[in-house]
Amino acid sequence: MKNQKVVIIGGTSGMGLATAQAALGEGFEVIIAGRNKEKLDTAFQSVPSASGGIVDARDSASLEAFFSGVGPFDHLVLSLSGNKGFGMFKDLAIDDVEKGFSEKTIAQLRSAQTALPSIDENGSITFISAASAQASLPGTSGYAAINGALERMVPPLARELGPIRVNAVSPGVIDTPWWDFMGDMKKDIFAQTEGGLPVHRIGAPQDIASVVMMLIKNGFITGSILVADGGGHLL
């Protein structure tokens, strides 16, 4: 693993940063990227041996410049996200859903496509979606569309891009800065959610990082969407 290189787009906070920490701990060379310089600088404090740079995954030129500088590598992890698309359908701002697709679905796909020539044929691509793609919670139809579109591309991509392995991790409610936009509702959502989950707790970024690392290291898994939601799909 010490000779393998992992690139994490969206690796400056939350699940992406936890994955960078886990990969470094297992001897990988790690490169992280994000749009925000302040977040990137802060991330380097917790993963000081990583390298990386600023990239806007919504912009092809930015991605091309970034991957040109990275050179050949083994594994790509896509932890890009957004907070557009929440709301009951009758009042849902469809323009916000469109922005959500741009921020997450299109940004992840654009990143994967741009990186493809640089990924080793024995390497992998891991998308990070969300369990909303497979859930039926009112108010999450926008999220379901955004993440569901991403997940449904995984099986055909696994066949088309093989032997490069293509998988996705579908997290449930994870305690990351993503939830901060909810304001005071965040605490109530967490309390309500953890009480109903079979594991009786909210997920931690490290829970998702460990699943991502398993997919990176296991050379016999491809075309899979692994749900890590504390048993939420059982409800």
N, C-alpha and C positions, 0 to 999 in steps of 0.2 A: 504493500500500500504506500510505502514511502516514495515509490517512483510514480505514483498516480496523482493526477491533478484534478481537483474539483472546482468548478466555477459555480457560484451561487448568485443568481440575479435576484435582487431583493434580499440580500444577505446582511442588511445593516440593522435589523431589529427583529424581534419576535421569533418565529419559527425558522426563518432564514439564518438569523444570527446564531440560534441554538444549534443549527445544523453545522455551521462553520466551526463552532467550538467543538462539537462532537467529532467532526472530520479531522481537525487538527490533533485531537486527543488520540486518534487512531493512526496517525502518521501520514495523512494525506497532505499534499501541498494544496493550500486553499486560496482562492481568489474570490473576493466579494465585490459586489457592485450595487449601486443604488443611485437614485436621483438627487438625494439631499446630501450636500457636502458635510454639514454639521453632524448628521446621523452617521455618515461614513467615518468621520474622525472619531466619534464616540465609540463606534464599533471596533475600531482598531485598538482601542484601549483594552478591550476584553479579548481580542484575538490579535495580539501584537505581532505574531509571526506570520499573519496573513498579509496578502497584498490585495490591491484592488483599485477601483476608480469609479468615477462618476459616469453613469450611462442613463439615457432616457430610452427605455424599452419600447416606447411608442414611436420612436424615430429610427428609421432604417440606417441613416447615415451615422448616428450616434452608436448604434449597435455594431455596424461594420468597423468603425474606428476602434471600438473597444476590443472586439474579438481579433482584429488584426494585431493588436498589441499583445494579446494573450498567447496567440500561437496555438499549436496542437495541445489538446487536453483530453481527459478521459471521461469525466462525468459532468453533466449539466443539471443543476437544480433550479427550478423556477418557482420562487416564492413571492412573486409579484401579486399585489392585491389592490383592493379599492373598497370604498364604502358606499358606492352608488347602487340603488336598486331596492332599497328597503321601503315597505309600505303596503297597505291594503290595495288590491288591484284597482278598485273603483276610483281611487285617488292617486294611483301610482303615476309618477312623472316618467313617461316613456323616454323622454330625452335623457333623464338620469340613468335609466337602464342602458341606453346606448353608450353613455359615458363609462358606465361600469364595464361593458364589453370591451371598450377601448383600453381601459386601465388594467384589466386583468386578462380576459380571454385573448384578445388580439395581441396584447403586449407579450404574453407568454408564448404564443404561437410565432410571433415575429422574432422573438429571441431564439427560439428553437431552430427556426428556419435559417436564420443568419449564422448561427453557431454550427450548423450541421457539417460543413466542410472541415471543421477543425476537430470534430469529435472522433476519437479512436473507434474503429469498428467493433472493438470488444468493450466499448464503454456503454453509457446509459444516459437517458433523459428522464428526469422525474418532475412531473408537474405537481403543484400543490393546489388543489381545488378547495372544496368545502362540502360538508355533509348536507348542506341545504339542497344540493343537486339530487339527493335521494330521499329527502324528507317531504313532509306535507304540512308544514307549519304555516298558518295564515300570516300574511304579511311578508313572506319570503319568496314569492313567485319570481320577482326580479332576480334575486340571488340564485334561485334554482335554475333559471335560464342561463345566467352567466356561467355558473360552475358546471351545469349539466352539459353545455356545449363543449366545454373543455374536456370533460371526462369521456364523452362519446367519441372523441377523436383518438383516444389512446389505443383501442384495439386495432383499428386500421393502420395507424402509424406504426404500431409494433410489427405488423406484417410487412409494411412497405419499407421501413427503414432497417429491418434486421440485416446483420446480426446486432446492430445497436439495439439495446433494450429500452423500451418505452413503457413507463408506468406512471401512476398518479397516487398520491396520498390524499384522502378526503377527510380532513379534520372536523371534529365537532366543535363545541365551545371551548376555546383555548384562551387562557389568560395572557393576552398580548395587548400592545398599544392600539391594535385595530379597533378595540371596543371603546376607546376613549371618546369617539364622536357621539356615543350614546349619552354622555354626561352622567347625571344622577341615576339614569335608568340602568347603567351598567351593573351596579351593586345588586339591584333587585333582580335583574335577569340572571346573574350568577347564582344568587341564593335560590331562586326558583328552579333553575336548571339542575344544580347539583343535588337538590333534594329528590329529584325524579330519576336521576341516572343510577343504573345498577352499581356503578363504582363509587357512588356517593361523593364525587368531587368533580371540580372543573379540571380540564386538562391543562398541562404545563407545556411550554414550547419544547422542552426536552422530550416529552412523550412523542411528539411528531418527529423530532430530529432522529430518534432511535429507529423509527420506521423507515425514514428516508435512508439512513445509513444501511439498514438491512437490504433495501432494494439496490443500493449502489454495490454492495458487496456480493449479493447473491446473483451469480451469472445465469441462473436457470429460471428467473421470473421475468416475464415480459407480458405486456398487454393487460396488466392487472390494475384495478383501482382498489386500494386497500383503505378501508374505512377505519378510522381511529377516533371514535366519538364517545368513549366511555359506556357503550351499550345503548346510546340514544336511538339507534336504528331498531332496537327491540321494542320500543314503546309504541 
